[in-house]
Amino acid sequence: MSRDTLTGSRIRERRVAQGVKQADLARKAGISASYLNLIEHNRRRIGGKLLLDIAEVLQVEPALLTEGAGATLIAALRETALDMNAPAELDRVDEFAGRFPGWAQLLAECRGRIATLERTVETLTDRMTHDPHLAASLHEMLSTVTAIHSTASILAEPGEIDPDWRARFHRNIHEDSARLAETSRGLVTYLEADDASATQTGSPQEELETLLDGIQHHVPELEDGGRVDQALKRVGQGASAAARDILQHWLERYAQDAKALPLESFAAPLRRYGPDPVALAGALGADPARVMRRLASLPAEILPEPVGLAICDASGVLRYRKPLPDFPMPRFGAACPLWPLYHALNRPQVILSRPLVQPGRTGHGIWADALAVPQGLAVNDDAQYESHMLVRTYQPGATDAPPREVGVACRVCPRDACTARSEPSILSATA
């Protein structure tokens, strides 16, 4: 969707200024909290009756939401200058926005489109680099082309070739050409497929993530003490055997978490503390890692605001990912080594909490809570740990702690001066 409106940003500004929770505004407007979150981040258009209803709840004129008073536009221009590291006159940005509102709006929209394109490049590069299906197909094509070239070179050499050998070489070229054509068609089909189809042909972990996205990471039957095999039959329909095996383990853990922390136990603590896993763990007397998993599985109508969750094993590979719109996570392999998710592995059973900021997303505050916990019983005094990291948005200025600059993954991070970089980036902060 083209980002040609800042109405959502103005709605969020008004809501925060009045101290209204996102869930409360969504309920009074008759929509889900997740849909309002998309609106406030300008990812869904808004108009008509819904705009009037939200304006009525916020007690403002609809025109102030659609046209604004310029504060959002000025903030967007400041963020654009900071993101591009441009020598702009920041002290005169108000004057520029007032004298040339059209050009100011154009610059703000261009920043949004650039951010969208960068995220697209991140996704495509991640896929090209780590997709096992794509790598295998390209390897097959190169091997087949090499075989055809070798056979053709023999036939092109001067001198007579025994008729039987010539026929064999021709047959080899014919068979290799047919295989090359088949591989090429399959590769084109795979690249042109939508995200869901492409994922289904990938690894079991990718299949699992597609299945969980389809149910929004929430399994109602397990909340009521339902059977795991019945949930597996419904959620895992059409999945491969390997993906169903991973899904079963996920559902078994879900059932254990739901039994230990039922939905009704979250109602009062969430109203008091919000999605703060540290405060909730203290109020509920529960394992903070379990609280993080439960927060990621709560339906949108219960959560006051969206949360994201990443879980990795001791190797650093993400085994579970539920990203936030403002905090993307790589589809394959490991993420940025500066994430608290990985620092927690060095300090097991210690909660690490701090604000984060990603390149190009300076306008959004992200708060991360990370904790590494042992998996099962220790063998020969050598425990295996897995790390959890819950991420949520927060208002800049709500804490004095300086945010840590992190990326998504080294391959798509423009921070060239980062000491934790493991490979060159295809992006450039000065491009």
C-alpha positions in Angstrom: 0.0 0.0 0.0 1.3 3.4 -0.8 2.1 5.5 2.2 0.2 8.6 1.1 -1.3 9.5 4.5 -0.2 10.3 8.0 -3.7 10.0 9.5 -2.6 6.9 11.5 0.3 8.8 13.0 -2.0 11.6 14.1 -4.4 9.2 15.6 -1.6 7.6 17.6 -0.3 11.1 18.7 -3.8 12.1 20.0 -4.4 8.7 21.7 -1.0 8.8 23.5 -1.5 12.5 24.5 -4.8 11.7 26.1 -3.5 8.6 27.8 -5.9 6.2 26.0 -4.7 2.6 25.6 -4.7 1.2 22.1 -7.0 -1.7 23.1 -9.5 0.7 24.7 -9.7 2.9 21.6 -10.0 -0.1 19.3 -12.9 -1.5 21.5 -14.8 1.8 21.5 -14.3 2.2 17.7 -15.5 -1.4 17.1 -12.3 -2.8 15.6 -9.5 -5.1 16.8 -6.4 -3.8 18.5 -4.2 -5.4 15.8 -6.1 -3.6 13.0 -5.8 -0.3 14.9 -2.1 -0.9 15.3 -1.8 -1.2 11.5 -3.8 2.0 11.0 -1.6 3.9 13.5 1.5 2.8 11.6 0.0 4.0 8.3 -0.3 0.4 7.0 -4.0 0.6 6.5 -6.1 3.4 5.0 -8.8 4.9 7.1 -11.8 7.0 6.2 -15.6 7.3 6.3 -17.4 6.1 9.4 -14.4 4.5 11.0 -12.5 7.8 10.9 -15.6 9.6 12.4 -15.9 7.0 15.1 -12.3 7.3 16.2 -12.5 11.1 16.1 -15.5 11.0 18.3 -13.8 8.7 20.8 -10.8 11.0 20.9 -13.0 14.1 21.0 -11.3 15.9 18.1 -12.5 17.2 14.7 -11.9 14.6 11.9 -10.1 17.3 9.9 -7.4 17.4 12.5 -6.7 13.7 12.0 -6.7 13.9 8.2 -5.0 17.2 7.7 -3.1 17.6 11.0 -1.4 20.6 12.5 2.0 19.9 10.9 3.7 18.4 14.0 3.8 14.9 12.4 5.1 16.2 9.1 7.8 18.2 10.8 8.8 15.1 12.9 8.9 13.1 9.7 11.2 15.6 8.0 13.6 15.6 11.0 13.7 11.8 11.0 14.4 11.9 7.2 17.4 14.2 7.7 18.8 12.1 10.6 18.3 8.8 8.7 20.0 10.1 5.6 22.7 11.9 7.6 22.0 14.9 5.4 23.4 18.4 6.2 19.9 19.9 6.5 19.0 23.0 8.4 17.1 21.3 11.2 16.4 24.6 13.0 14.4 25.8 10.0 12.4 22.7 9.3 9.2 24.4 10.7 9.7 27.2 8.2 10.2 24.8 5.3 7.1 22.8 6.1 5.0 25.9 6.4 6.2 27.6 3.2 6.4 24.5 1.0 3.9 21.9 2.5 3.7 20.0 -0.8 7.5 19.5 -1.1 7.7 18.7 2.6 5.0 16.0 2.2 6.8 14.6 -0.8 10.0 14.2 1.2 8.2 12.5 4.0 6.5 10.1 1.6 9.8 9.4 -0.1 11.3 8.4 3.2 8.5 6.0 3.8 8.9 4.4 0.3 12.6 4.1 0.7 12.1 2.3 4.0 9.6 0.0 2.3 12.1 -0.7 -0.5 14.9 -1.4 2.0 12.7 -3.9 3.8 11.9 -5.6 0.5 15.7 -5.8 -0.4 16.3 -7.2 3.1 13.7 -9.9 2.5 14.8 -10.8 -1.0 18.5 -10.8 -0.1 17.8 -13.0 3.0 16.0 -15.4 0.7 18.7 -15.5 -2.0 21.4 -16.0 0.6 19.9 -18.7 2.8 17.0 -20.4 0.9 18.0 -24.1 0.7 15.6 -24.8 -2.2 16.9 -21.9 -4.3 20.6 -22.9 -3.6 19.9 -26.5 -4.6 18.1 -25.5 -7.8 20.9 -23.1 -8.8 23.5 -25.8 -8.1 21.6 -28.3 -10.2 21.4 -25.8 -13.1 25.1 -25.1 -13.0 26.0 -28.8 -12.9 23.7 -29.5 -15.9 25.0 -26.6 -17.9 28.6 -27.7 -17.3 27.7 -31.3 -18.4 26.2 -30.0 -21.6 29.2 -27.7 -22.3 31.6 -30.6 -21.8 29.7 -32.9 -24.1 29.3 -30.2 -26.8 33.1 -29.5 -26.6 33.9 -33.1 -27.4 31.5 -33.1 -30.4 33.0 -29.8 -31.6 36.6 -31.2 -31.7 38.1 -32.0 -35.1 38.3 -35.5 -36.3 35.9 -38.4 -36.7 34.0 -39.8 -33.7 32.8 -43.4 -33.6 29.0 -43.4 -34.5 28.1 -45.2 -31.3 29.9 -42.6 -29.2 28.4 -39.8 -31.2 24.9 -41.1 -30.6 25.7 -41.5 -26.9 26.9 -37.9 -26.7 23.8 -36.7 -28.5 21.6 -38.6 -26.1 23.5 -37.2 -23.2 22.9 -33.6 -24.5 19.3 -34.3 -25.1 18.7 -35.7 -21.6 20.7 -32.9 -19.9 18.9 -30.3 -21.9 15.5 -31.8 -20.8 16.7 -31.8 -17.1 17.9 -28.2 -17.5 14.5 -27.1 -18.9 12.7 -28.8 -16.1 14.9 -27.3 -13.4 14.5 -23.8 -15.0 10.7 -24.1 -15.1 10.6 -25.2 -11.5 12.9 -22.4 -10.4 10.8 -19.8 -12.2 7.6 -21.2 -10.6 9.2 -21.1 -7.2 10.4 -17.5 -7.6 7.0 -16.3 -8.9 5.1 -18.0 -6.2 3.6 -16.0 -3.4 5.2 -16.0 0.0 3.0 -18.7 1.4 3.6 -21.1 -1.5 7.3 -20.4 -1.5 7.5 -21.1 2.2 5.7 -24.4 1.9 8.4 -25.6 -0.5 11.2 -24.6 2.0 12.3 -26.0 5.2 10.1 -27.4 8.0 10.9 -24.4 10.1 9.5 -22.1 7.4 6.4 -24.3 7.2 5.9 -24.0 11.0 6.1 -20.2 10.8 3.6 -20.1 8.0 1.2 -22.3 10.0 1.6 -20.1 13.1 1.1 -16.9 11.2 -2.1 -18.4 9.9 -3.5 -18.9 13.4 -1.9 -15.7 14.8 0.1 -17.9 17.2 -3.0 -18.6 19.2 -4.7 -22.1 19.7 -8.1 -21.7 21.4 -8.7 -25.4 21.9 -5.5 -25.7 24.0 -6.6 -22.8 26.2 -9.6 -24.9 27.3 -7.6 -28.1 28.0 -8.1 -29.6 24.6 -6.0 -32.4 23.2 -2.7 -31.7 21.4 -3.4 -34.3 18.7 -6.7 -32.6 17.7 -5.0 -29.2 17.6 -2.2 -30.8 15.5 -4.8 -32.2 13.0 -6.4 -28.7 12.6 -3.3 -26.5 12.5 -1.0 -28.8 10.7 -3.4 -29.7 7.8 -1.4 -30.0 4.6 2.0 -29.7 6.3 4.9 -32.0 5.7 5.8 -34.8 8.2 8.8 -32.9 9.4 6.9 -29.7 9.9 4.2 -31.5 11.8 6.8 -33.0 14.1 8.1 -29.6 14.9 4.6 -28.3 15.3 3.7 -31.1 17.7 6.5 -30.1 20.0 5.4 -26.5 19.8 1.8 -27.4 20.6 2.9 -29.6 23.6 4.8 -26.6 25.1 1.8 -24.4 24.3 -0.5 -26.7 26.2 1.9 -26.8 29.2 2.1 -23.0 29.2 -1.6 -22.5 28.9 -2.3 -24.9 31.8 0.3 -23.2 34.0 -0.9 -19.6 33.1 -4.5 -19.6 31.9 -5.9 -16.6 30.0 -8.0 -15.4 32.9 -4.9 -15.1 35.1 -3.6 -12.3 32.8 -6.6 -10.0 32.9 -5.8 -8.0 36.0 -2.0 -8.0 35.8 -2.2 -6.8 32.1 -4.4 -3.9 33.0 -1.9 -2.9 35.7 1.5 -3.6 34.1 0.9 -3.9 30.4 2.9 -6.5 28.4 5.9 -6.2 30.8 7.2 -9.7 31.2 9.3 -8.9 34.3 6.5 -7.2 36.2 4.0 -9.9 35.1 6.3 -12.7 36.2 6.5 -11.1 39.6 2.8 -10.6 39.9 1.9 -14.1 38.7 4.8 -15.9 40.4 5.7 -17.5 37.1 8.8 -18.2 35.0 9.6 -15.1 33.0 10.4 -17.2 29.9 6.9 -18.8 30.1 5.3 -15.4 30.5 7.1 -14.2 27.3 5.7 -17.2 25.4 2.2 -16.7 26.8 2.3 -13.0 25.8 3.2 -13.9 22.3 0.2 -16.3 22.1 -2.4 -14.0 23.6 -5.2 -12.9 21.2 -5.2 -9.2 20.1 -8.4 -8.4 22.0 -6.6 -9.3 25.3 -3.2 -7.7 24.7 -3.1 -3.9 25.2 -0.5 -3.7 22.4 1.3 -6.1 20.0 4.4 -7.9 21.1 7.1 -9.8 19.2 9.1 -12.8 20.4 12.3 -14.5 19.2 13.6 -17.8 20.6 17.0 -19.2 19.7 19.0 -22.3 20.7 22.6 -22.2 21.9 23.9 -22.1 18.3 22.1 -18.8 17.8 19.7 -20.0 15.2 16.2 -18.7 15.5 13.8 -21.5 16.4 10.7 -19.3 16.8 10.0 -15.8 15.5 7.0 -13.5 15.8 8.2 -10.2 14.5 6.7 -6.7 15.1 6.0 -4.4 12.2 8.6 -2.0 13.7 11.1 -4.8 14.5 11.6 -7.3 11.6 13.4 -10.6 12.1 15.3 -12.6 9.5 13.6 -15.6 8.0 16.7 -17.8 7.9 19.7 -18.3 10.2 20.8 -16.1 13.0 20.0 -12.4 13.5 22.1 -9.4 14.6 24.6 -10.5 17.2 24.0 -7.3 19.1 20.5 -8.4 20.1 20.0 -9.0 23.8 18.7 -12.4 22.7 22.3 -13.5 22.2 23.8 -11.6 25.1 21.5 -13.5 27.4 23.2 -16.8 26.5 26.3 -15.4 28.1 24.4 -14.6 31.3 21.9 -17.4 31.7 18.9 -17.0 34.0 19.5 -13.2 34.2 16.9 -10.9 32.6 18.5 -8.3 30.3 16.2 -5.3 29.6 17.0 -2.3 27.4 15.7 -0.1 24.6 16.8 -0.8 21.0 16.8 1.2 17.8 17.3 -0.1 14.2 18.8 1.8 11.2 16.1 3.8 9.4 13.5 3.3 12.2 14.5 6.1 14.6 10.9 7.2 15.1 9.9 4.0 16.9 11.1 3.0 20.4 11.6 -0.7 20.9 12.0 -2.3 24.3 13.5 -5.7 24.6 13.6 -8.2 27.5 15.8 -11.2 27.1 16.3 -14.3 29.2 18.2 -17.6 28.6 16.9 -20.7 30.4 18.1 -24.3 30.5 16.3 -27.0 28.4 15.5 -30.1 30.4 18.0 -31.7 32.7 21.7 -31.1 32.5 23.8 -33.9 31.2 27.3 -34.3 32.7 26.8 -30.8 34.3 26.5 -29.3 30.9 23.1 -27.7 30.5 21.6 -26.8 27.1 20.2 -23.3 27.0 17.6 -21.5 24.8 17.2 -17.7 24.8 13.9 -15.7 24.7 13.6 -12.1 23.7 10.2 -10.3 23.9 10.0 -6.9 22.0 7.4 -4.2 22.3 7.1 -0.6 21.5 7.6 2.2 24.0 7.4 6.0 23.9 10.8 7.6 23.4 11.7 9.5 26.5 10.1 7.0 28.8 13.5 5.9 30.0 16.9 7.5 30.5 18.7 4.4 29.3 20.4 5.1 25.9 19.1 2.7 23.2 21.4 0.1 21.7 21.8 0.3 17.9 21.1 -3.1 16.4 20.3 -4.4 12.9 18.4 -7.3 11.4 21.3 -9.3 10.1 24.8 -8.4 9.0 24.1 -9.0 5.3 21.3 -6.4 5.2 22.6 -3.9 7.9 23.9 -0.5 6.7 26.0 0.1 9.9 29.5 -0.4 8.3 31.3 0.6 11.5 29.8 -2.1 13.6 32.4 -4.1 15.4 30.2 -7.2 15.5 29.9 -7.4 11.7 30.5 -10.9 10.3 30.1 -10.2 6.6 29.8 -7.2 4.2 26.4 -5.6 3.8 24.7 -5.1 0.4 23.3 -1.8 1.8 25.2 1.4 2.5 24.3 4.1 4.9 25.6 6.7 2.5 24.0 5.3 -0.6 
